Amino acid sequence: MYYPEELVEEIRSRNDIVDVIGSYVHLTKKGASHMACCPFHNEKTPSFSVSAAKQMFYCFGCGKGGNVFTFLMEYENLTFVEAVRMLAERARIELPALEYSEEARRASEFKAKLFSANKEAAKYYFYQLKSERGRAAMQYLKKRALSDETIVHFGLGYSNKYSDDLYRYLKNLGYEDEVLRQSGLITMDEKRGVSDKFWNRVMYPIMDVNSRVIAFGGRVIGEGEPKYLNSPETPIFEKSQNLYGLNLARGSRKDFFLLCEGYMDVISLHQAGFSNAVASLGTSLTTQHAKILARYVKEVLITYDSDGAGVKAAQRAIPILKEAGIVTRIVDMRPYKDPDEFIKALGKEEYQKRVDQAQNSFFYEIEILQKDYDLADPEQKTRFYNEMAKKLLIFPEELERGNYTEALAQKYQINYESLRKLVNRYGAQGESIRVAQETRRYQNEDTRRKGKPEEGMRRSQRLLLTRLIEEPAVFERIRGVISPEDFTEEFYHDVAVMVFEELEKNGSVNAARLIGRFEDTKRQRQAAELFSTKLNVPMDEQGRKKEFADTVIRVKQNSLDAADARALEQNDFGALQRNMEKRKELGKLHSSLNLG
């Protein structure tokens, strides 16, 4: 489905990207661009660039980029249509009824089939759980003290021991192999044939915020590996964009969420009345998870396992949540391992007390840090105080840092002035060091990202396209000499077609509009990266002309090489002769470009 291209362009042009992104992140003007710390990955040195001239953004750290629609789709987890609607409302533009392109219609219908297949699978698994085949799975769930109501509420099920039972069932319902393959429910292998992804497992349907089944988690019954198995990512399921139980928790009317590690913790908490429990899906908490949580609540209570792995997971999650603007506290479940075990042992009333007493996340981190030191030993005690002083530097605001310094001085019986001076000393010494370290780290990351050898041909095509975008006046110098067909790299060819079309029609290139013509977000990122390329061209005019001429000749030579290869393959000696004549003209072409 789509809105007319002219309307989409009007909506984009009426929503300045600097204003829109500036309402989400703090932007600082730097030269022709605006910079910020990237909202899509954790960083301290800004690498996120927003161009007012090009109406696009690009992060040199993680590689995400695009136009204003792309930003909202990534940041707010919206579809393109939802982003258009949001920006239309912002610009007070009334939208007409949706139109459908053939491609959009097919994509929409295919996704609808994936949702339908997953729904039918959930119904089938639930039926199997209730049947004689599912007796062992039902006994397992009952042993975990789950009520019939809870089993129904979460749609729990069972995948039986037959390796292709679900496949045959869904085929009988009329689903094509390609739908089943991309649903993540079926595995297709040339040697082993077709088999169900899950078998002999208790099944946990995973739902999106609209309560549509998008994937599954499965826990093996009896012996077997892996113990837990999750659906692969599919066109309707992305782990970093979904949280287990969010479809239920968002209606809890609580002003905070309980963040768990696993399915059973969420289910047990909901059964006990804590309907605001959610969990990440088979992966550590990500920046995107935090952004999703921030849409619903301003506070999250981490209730991870109390073992070593759970503590480390909590320590990783705290800064991610803080970066998203979420107040974080930690629920202490000791001596029990997890919420499920705790509630079974002590009941929901005692768990509520632990929730009420949840610890400030910074004090929790200091408490974990303290376990590495023997405070009865003066030397280790001094080292602990020094490490604590360094940790206090995470608070940039002096008042907040002072309040935490005072609280820790009282708790660990340190003279407040001594601790404050220690913090300030590390602040003065460490800021320049930290900045240098961050700079080196991002330089290293950039080197690693760009350090893969890029074939000269691809680099020349990239540089020529970038030059045409940055300096459209040079188009006149290659008109009739270079065409989109000379860009042999598929993606660069697609971009070249658009760039040449814009230059012929308008005499300039609208980068934001070109980005929007790619429906695939991966392609949008590639285009944004291309349009953000820094040109290292000579400062003097003659040097710039020579650099441009060299690039054009390399692109043309490569194009002729590719044409020769095709001609030889097809025994087309006439084409080879024509290409030879064109090669003879390259010297003259280089001279004319160098002088032009």
Secondary structure, DSSP 8 states (H G I E B T S, - for coil): -B--HHHHHHHHHTS-HHHHHHTTS--EEETTEEEE--TTS--SS--EEEETTTTEEEETTT--EE-HHHHHHHHTT--HHHHHHHHHHHTT------B--HHHHHHHHHHHHHHHHHHHHHHHHHHHHHSGGGHHHHHHHHHTT--HHHHHHTT-EEE-S-TTHHHHHHHHTT--HHHHHHHTSEEEETTTEEEES--SEEEEEEE-TT--EEEEEEEESSS-SSSEEE---BTTB-GGG-EETHHHHTTS--SEEEEESSHHHHHHHHHTT-TTEEEESSS---HHHHHHHHHH-SEEEE---SSHHHHHHHHHHHHHHHHTT-EEEE---TTSSSHHHHHHHH-HHHHHHHHHT-EEHHHHHHHHHHTTS-TTSHHHHHHHHHHHHHHGGG--SHHHHHHHHHHHHHHTT--HHHHHHHHHHHHHHHHHHHHHHHHHHHHHHHHHHH-S---HHHHHHHHHHHHHHH-GGGHHHHTTT--GGG--SHHHHHHHHHHHHHHHHHSS--HHHHHHT--SHHHHHHHHHHHT------SSHHHHHHHHHHHHHHHHHHHHHHHHHHHHHTT-HHHHHHHHHHHHTHHHHHHHHHH-
